[in-house]
Structures are given as C-alpha cells and as structure tokens.
Amino acid sequence: MSEAVIALSGLTRSFEQGGVRIDVLRGVDLAVQPGEIVALLGPSGSGKSTLLQAVGLLEGGFGGRIEIAGTDASALSSDERTVLRRDRIGFVYQFHHLLPDFTALENVVLPQLVAGISQSQAELRARELLIALGLAERLDHRPSQLSGGEQQRVAVARALANKPVLVLADEPTGNLDEKTSDKVLEQFLTLVRTQGSAALVATHNERLAARMDRVVRLHEGVIN
C-alpha cells in the first residue's frame, strides 16, 4: 500500500468554555490513501470542522500526530506549515469565499500565482478546470453575477488549481438545493478522481456520503 496522504494518530482537541473543559476530539486515528475519497460523516457539532482544521494545518492547539504526505506537521515551523498547506492541500468550504472584485478566472489564477506558477500557465489551468465544471461562458463573470452553484464550482476549481495531493471539503454542497448539490458533487468527485488526489469530505448527508469510496463516522470525538 502506498504511503498514506493523511495519517492521524491520537488526535485530540479541547476547549475551555465558561470554566468547563470540552473535549471535541478524543483520540482520532485515521488514514486516507492516495486517490481515496473518504466521507467524514457526523451531525452538526460533532467536530467535523475541527478535524478538518487540524488536517488542513489551519490552527494549533491539537494533541497527537498529524502527517500529511509523509511529513510530520508537528515538527514544522509556522512558515513550513504554510508552504505545505499552500502546495499540497486544497480547500472547499460550504460558502465559496470567492474574492468579489475578481472574475471566476482570476479567482482560480490567483492561488497559482502565489505558488509561483507563471501567468500563462495559471490561466491555462484555470480555463481547463472551469470549462470542465461547465463554466465556459462564465470565465469573465464576478461572483455576484454567478448563481450559488456556479460560485461553488469556481471554489472547486480554485481548490484543485495547484494540483494538491489532498483536498479537504467541509459541507461543500451544504448551501445548495438538492439538484444543484448533486450536480456540483458529481463534478467535484469526477475532477478529484481524474486528478488522482485524496479527499476528506465532511458532511452530515448520508446520501451524499454513500457516493464516496469510504465512509468514516465521527462520534463523541472518535472515529468509528
């Protein structure tokens, strides 16, 4: 078996609220293999977003071990974690978080420029992704000119722009109606599989989770 893209060992996270300690993650063990799309299933408040924040190296305060593509993230400096996150991880959120003053194409070009890709190569990659997502006629439209489903497709393209080994998605279609949700999810899964990335997709939707390669359940702070 190839080296896991995600390897979590004994991951913990606690918060203090009103003088009371709340254990959100209580020793999570999880491995995701290259090319595998895993649904992280659990109700709202179960800690799915906290787990994705840990895997995405978005904040500190976690106990245990996090390895991303063979790299022990706990051994990295803040700057090194930023580089690992930029170069190896793509993010899709429930809300698209697109830059409002930039076009669809520009929103997908920008993260590539930050990663050191040339303007011409970045634009070529952005066009390919957006066209694959059915947005050939929307390249020059700003987010306010796009529907919710179109905005989320741009967000998917942005997440995949730098060809990450890992894609993290937090309720990526949770803000869309069922028909649009199904279409966006299908396009997302197809592109991730075509690219060969691993993905961890947090959702509370059993029906959507069933379309992925494997389902893991987060319950009371542990995976079961």
Contacts in CASP RR format, 6 or more apart in sequence:
PFRMAT RR
TARGET T0000
AUTHOR 0000-0000-0000
METHOD contacts of the structure
MODEL  1
MSEAVIALSGLTRSFEQGGVRIDVLRGVDLAVQPGEIVALLGPSGSGKST
LLQAVGLLEGGFGGRIEIAGTDASALSSDERTVLRRDRIGFVYQFHHLLP
DFTALENVVLPQLVAGISQSQAELRARELLIALGLAERLDHRPSQLSGGE
QQRVAVARALANKPVLVLADEPTGNLDEKTSDKVLEQFLTLVRTQGSAAL
VATHNERLAARMDRVVRLHEGVIN
1 33 0 8 1.000
2 33 0 8 1.000
2 34 0 8 1.000
3 34 0 8 1.000
3 69 0 8 1.000
3 70 0 8 1.000
4 31 0 8 1.000
4 32 0 8 1.000
4 33 0 8 1.000
4 34 0 8 1.000
4 67 0 8 1.000
4 70 0 8 1.000
5 32 0 8 1.000
5 33 0 8 1.000
5 34 0 8 1.000
5 35 0 8 1.000
5 36 0 8 1.000
5 68 0 8 1.000
5 69 0 8 1.000
5 165 0 8 1.000
5 166 0 8 1.000
5 198 0 8 1.000
6 30 0 8 1.000
6 31 0 8 1.000
6 32 0 8 1.000
6 55 0 8 1.000
6 67 0 8 1.000
6 68 0 8 1.000
6 166 0 8 1.000
6 198 0 8 1.000
6 200 0 8 1.000
7 30 0 8 1.000
7 31 0 8 1.000
7 65 0 8 1.000
7 66 0 8 1.000
7 67 0 8 1.000
7 70 0 8 1.000
8 28 0 8 1.000
8 29 0 8 1.000
8 30 0 8 1.000
8 31 0 8 1.000
8 54 0 8 1.000
8 55 0 8 1.000
8 64 0 8 1.000
8 65 0 8 1.000
8 66 0 8 1.000
8 67 0 8 1.000
9 29 0 8 1.000
9 64 0 8 1.000
9 65 0 8 1.000
9 67 0 8 1.000
10 27 0 8 1.000
10 28 0 8 1.000
10 29 0 8 1.000
10 63 0 8 1.000
10 64 0 8 1.000
10 65 0 8 1.000
11 25 0 8 1.000
11 27 0 8 1.000
11 28 0 8 1.000
11 29 0 8 1.000
11 30 0 8 1.000
11 51 0 8 1.000
11 54 0 8 1.000
11 62 0 8 1.000
11 63 0 8 1.000
11 64 0 8 1.000
11 65 0 8 1.000
11 66 0 8 1.000
12 23 0 8 1.000
12 25 0 8 1.000
12 26 0 8 1.000
12 27 0 8 1.000
12 28 0 8 1.000
12 62 0 8 1.000
12 63 0 8 1.000
12 64 0 8 1.000
13 23 0 8 1.000
13 24 0 8 1.000
13 25 0 8 1.000
13 50 0 8 1.000
13 54 0 8 1.000
13 61 0 8 1.000
13 62 0 8 1.000
13 63 0 8 1.000
14 21 0 8 1.000
14 22 0 8 1.000
14 23 0 8 1.000
14 24 0 8 1.000
15 21 0 8 1.000
15 22 0 8 1.000
15 24 0 8 1.000
16 22 0 8 1.000
23 221 0 8 1.000
24 47 0 8 1.000
24 50 0 8 1.000
24 221 0 8 1.000
25 47 0 8 1.000
25 50 0 8 1.000
25 51 0 8 1.000
25 54 0 8 1.000
25 62 0 8 1.000
25 221 0 8 1.000
25 222 0 8 1.000
26 220 0 8 1.000
26 221 0 8 1.000
26 222 0 8 1.000
27 64 0 8 1.000
27 221 0 8 1.000
27 222 0 8 1.000
28 51 0 8 1.000
28 218 0 8 1.000
28 221 0 8 1.000
28 222 0 8 1.000
28 223 0 8 1.000
29 223 0 8 1.000
30 216 0 8 1.000
30 223 0 8 1.000
32 38 0 8 1.000
32 166 0 8 1.000
32 198 0 8 1.000
32 199 0 8 1.000
32 200 0 8 1.000
33 198 0 8 1.000
34 165 0 8 1.000
34 196 0 8 1.000
34 198 0 8 1.000
35 192 0 8 1.000
35 193 0 8 1.000
35 196 0 8 1.000
35 197 0 8 1.000
35 198 0 8 1.000
35 199 0 8 1.000
36 198 0 8 1.000
36 199 0 8 1.000
36 213 0 8 1.000
36 214 0 8 1.000
37 189 0 8 1.000
37 192 0 8 1.000
37 193 0 8 1.000
37 198 0 8 1.000
37 199 0 8 1.000
37 201 0 8 1.000
37 212 0 8 1.000
37 213 0 8 1.000
37 214 0 8 1.000
38 198 0 8 1.000
38 199 0 8 1.000
38 200 0 8 1.000
38 201 0 8 1.000
38 212 0 8 1.000
38 213 0 8 1.000
38 214 0 8 1.000
38 215 0 8 1.000
38 216 0 8 1.000
39 201 0 8 1.000
39 203 0 8 1.000
39 208 0 8 1.000
39 209 0 8 1.000
39 210 0 8 1.000
39 212 0 8 1.000
39 214 0 8 1.000
39 215 0 8 1.000
39 216 0 8 1.000
40 48 0 8 1.000
40 51 0 8 1.000
40 52 0 8 1.000
40 200 0 8 1.000
40 201 0 8 1.000
40 202 0 8 1.000
40 203 0 8 1.000
40 216 0 8 1.000
40 218 0 8 1.000
41 203 0 8 1.000
41 204 0 8 1.000
41 206 0 8 1.000
41 209 0 8 1.000
41 215 0 8 1.000
41 216 0 8 1.000
41 217 0 8 1.000
41 218 0 8 1.000
42 48 0 8 1.000
42 202 0 8 1.000
42 203 0 8 1.000
42 204 0 8 1.000
42 217 0 8 1.000
42 218 0 8 1.000
42 219 0 8 1.000
43 204 0 8 1.000
44 204 0 8 1.000
46 218 0 8 1.000
46 219 0 8 1.000
46 221 0 8 1.000
47 218 0 8 1.000
47 221 0 8 1.000
48 170 0 8 1.000
48 202 0 8 1.000
48 203 0 8 1.000
48 204 0 8 1.000
48 218 0 8 1.000
49 170 0 8 1.000
49 202 0 8 1.000
51 202 0 8 1.000
51 218 0 8 1.000
52 168 0 8 1.000
52 170 0 8 1.000
52 200 0 8 1.000
52 202 0 8 1.000
53 59 0 8 1.000
54 60 0 8 1.000
54 62 0 8 1.000
54 66 0 8 1.000
55 66 0 8 1.000
55 68 0 8 1.000
55 166 0 8 1.000
55 168 0 8 1.000
55 200 0 8 1.000
56 68 0 8 1.000
56 85 0 8 1.000
56 89 0 8 1.000
56 91 0 8 1.000
56 168 0 8 1.000
57 66 0 8 1.000
57 68 0 8 1.000
57 73 0 8 1.000
57 81 0 8 1.000
57 84 0 8 1.000
57 85 0 8 1.000
57 89 0 8 1.000
58 85 0 8 1.000
64 74 0 8 1.000
65 72 0 8 1.000
65 74 0 8 1.000
66 72 0 8 1.000
66 73 0 8 1.000
66 74 0 8 1.000
67 73 0 8 1.000
68 84 0 8 1.000
68 88 0 8 1.000
68 89 0 8 1.000
68 166 0 8 1.000
69 88 0 8 1.000
69 165 0 8 1.000
69 166 0 8 1.000
71 84 0 8 1.000
73 81 0 8 1.000
73 84 0 8 1.000
76 84 0 8 1.000
86 111 0 8 1.000
86 114 0 8 1.000
86 115 0 8 1.000
86 162 0 8 1.000
87 115 0 8 1.000
87 162 0 8 1.000
87 164 0 8 1.000
88 164 0 8 1.000
88 165 0 8 1.000
88 166 0 8 1.000
89 164 0 8 1.000
89 165 0 8 1.000
89 166 0 8 1.000
89 167 0 8 1.000
89 168 0 8 1.000
90 159 0 8 1.000
90 160 0 8 1.000
90 162 0 8 1.000
90 164 0 8 1.000
90 166 0 8 1.000
90 167 0 8 1.000
90 168 0 8 1.000
91 159 0 8 1.000
91 167 0 8 1.000
91 168 0 8 1.000
91 169 0 8 1.000
91 170 0 8 1.000
92 152 0 8 1.000
92 155 0 8 1.000
92 156 0 8 1.000
92 159 0 8 1.000
92 167 0 8 1.000
92 168 0 8 1.000
92 169 0 8 1.000
92 170 0 8 1.000
92 172 0 8 1.000
92 188 0 8 1.000
93 155 0 8 1.000
93 169 0 8 1.000
93 170 0 8 1.000
93 171 0 8 1.000
93 172 0 8 1.000
94 170 0 8 1.000
94 171 0 8 1.000
94 172 0 8 1.000
94 174 0 8 1.000
94 175 0 8 1.000
95 175 0 8 1.000
96 143 0 8 1.000
96 148 0 8 1.000
96 151 0 8 1.000
96 152 0 8 1.000
96 154 0 8 1.000
96 155 0 8 1.000
97 155 0 8 1.000
98 104 0 8 1.000
98 107 0 8 1.000
98 143 0 8 1.000
98 151 0 8 1.000
98 154 0 8 1.000
98 155 0 8 1.000
98 158 0 8 1.000
99 106 0 8 1.000
99 107 0 8 1.000
99 110 0 8 1.000
99 143 0 8 1.000
100 142 0 8 1.000
100 143 0 8 1.000
100 144 0 8 1.000
101 142 0 8 1.000
102 110 0 8 1.000
102 142 0 8 1.000
103 139 0 8 1.000
103 140 0 8 1.000
103 141 0 8 1.000
103 142 0 8 1.000
104 130 0 8 1.000
104 135 0 8 1.000
104 138 0 8 1.000
104 139 0 8 1.000
104 140 0 8 1.000
104 141 0 8 1.000
104 142 0 8 1.000
104 143 0 8 1.000
104 146 0 8 1.000
104 150 0 8 1.000
104 154 0 8 1.000
104 157 0 8 1.000
105 123 0 8 1.000
105 126 0 8 1.000
105 127 0 8 1.000
105 130 0 8 1.000
105 139 0 8 1.000
105 140 0 8 1.000
107 143 0 8 1.000
107 154 0 8 1.000
107 158 0 8 1.000
108 125 0 8 1.000
108 126 0 8 1.000
108 129 0 8 1.000
108 130 0 8 1.000
108 154 0 8 1.000
108 157 0 8 1.000
108 158 0 8 1.000
108 161 0 8 1.000
109 119 0 8 1.000
109 122 0 8 1.000
109 123 0 8 1.000
109 126 0 8 1.000
109 161 0 8 1.000
111 158 0 8 1.000
111 161 0 8 1.000
111 162 0 8 1.000
112 121 0 8 1.000
112 122 0 8 1.000
112 125 0 8 1.000
112 126 0 8 1.000
112 161 0 8 1.000
112 162 0 8 1.000
113 119 0 8 1.000
113 122 0 8 1.000
115 162 0 8 1.000
117 125 0 8 1.000
117 162 0 8 1.000
122 161 0 8 1.000
125 161 0 8 1.000
126 157 0 8 1.000
126 161 0 8 1.000
127 139 0 8 1.000
129 156 0 8 1.000
129 157 0 8 1.000
129 160 0 8 1.000
129 161 0 8 1.000
129 191 0 8 1.000
130 136 0 8 1.000
130 138 0 8 1.000
130 139 0 8 1.000
130 153 0 8 1.000
130 154 0 8 1.000
130 157 0 8 1.000
132 187 0 8 1.000
132 191 0 8 1.000
133 153 0 8 1.000
133 154 0 8 1.000
133 156 0 8 1.000
133 157 0 8 1.000
133 187 0 8 1.000
133 191 0 8 1.000
134 153 0 8 1.000
134 187 0 8 1.000
135 150 0 8 1.000
135 153 0 8 1.000
135 154 0 8 1.000
135 157 0 8 1.000
138 145 0 8 1.000
138 146 0 8 1.000
138 150 0 8 1.000
141 150 0 8 1.000
143 151 0 8 1.000
143 154 0 8 1.000
146 154 0 8 1.000
147 180 0 8 1.000
148 175 0 8 1.000
148 176 0 8 1.000
148 180 0 8 1.000
149 176 0 8 1.000
149 180 0 8 1.000
149 184 0 8 1.000
152 172 0 8 1.000
152 173 0 8 1.000
152 175 0 8 1.000
152 176 0 8 1.000
152 184 0 8 1.000
153 184 0 8 1.000
153 187 0 8 1.000
155 172 0 8 1.000
156 172 0 8 1.000
156 184 0 8 1.000
156 187 0 8 1.000
156 188 0 8 1.000
156 191 0 8 1.000
159 167 0 8 1.000
159 169 0 8 1.000
160 167 0 8 1.000
160 191 0 8 1.000
160 192 0 8 1.000
160 195 0 8 1.000
160 197 0 8 1.000
163 195 0 8 1.000
163 197 0 8 1.000
164 197 0 8 1.000
165 197 0 8 1.000
165 198 0 8 1.000
166 197 0 8 1.000
166 198 0 8 1.000
166 199 0 8 1.000
166 200 0 8 1.000
167 192 0 8 1.000
167 197 0 8 1.000
167 198 0 8 1.000
167 199 0 8 1.000
167 200 0 8 1.000
168 199 0 8 1.000
168 200 0 8 1.000
168 201 0 8 1.000
169 188 0 8 1.000
169 199 0 8 1.000
169 200 0 8 1.000
169 201 0 8 1.000
169 202 0 8 1.000
170 202 0 8 1.000
171 202 0 8 1.000
171 203 0 8 1.000
171 204 0 8 1.000
172 184 0 8 1.000
172 185 0 8 1.000
172 188 0 8 1.000
172 201 0 8 1.000
172 203 0 8 1.000
173 180 0 8 1.000
173 181 0 8 1.000
173 182 0 8 1.000
173 184 0 8 1.000
173 185 0 8 1.000
173 208 0 8 1.000
174 181 0 8 1.000
174 203 0 8 1.000
174 205 0 8 1.000
176 184 0 8 1.000
181 208 0 8 1.000
185 208 0 8 1.000
185 211 0 8 1.000
186 211 0 8 1.000
189 211 0 8 1.000
189 212 0 8 1.000
192 199 0 8 1.000
199 212 0 8 1.000
201 209 0 8 1.000
201 212 0 8 1.000
203 209 0 8 1.000
209 215 0 8 1.000
216 223 0 8 1.000
216 224 0 8 1.000
217 223 0 8 1.000
217 224 0 8 1.000
END
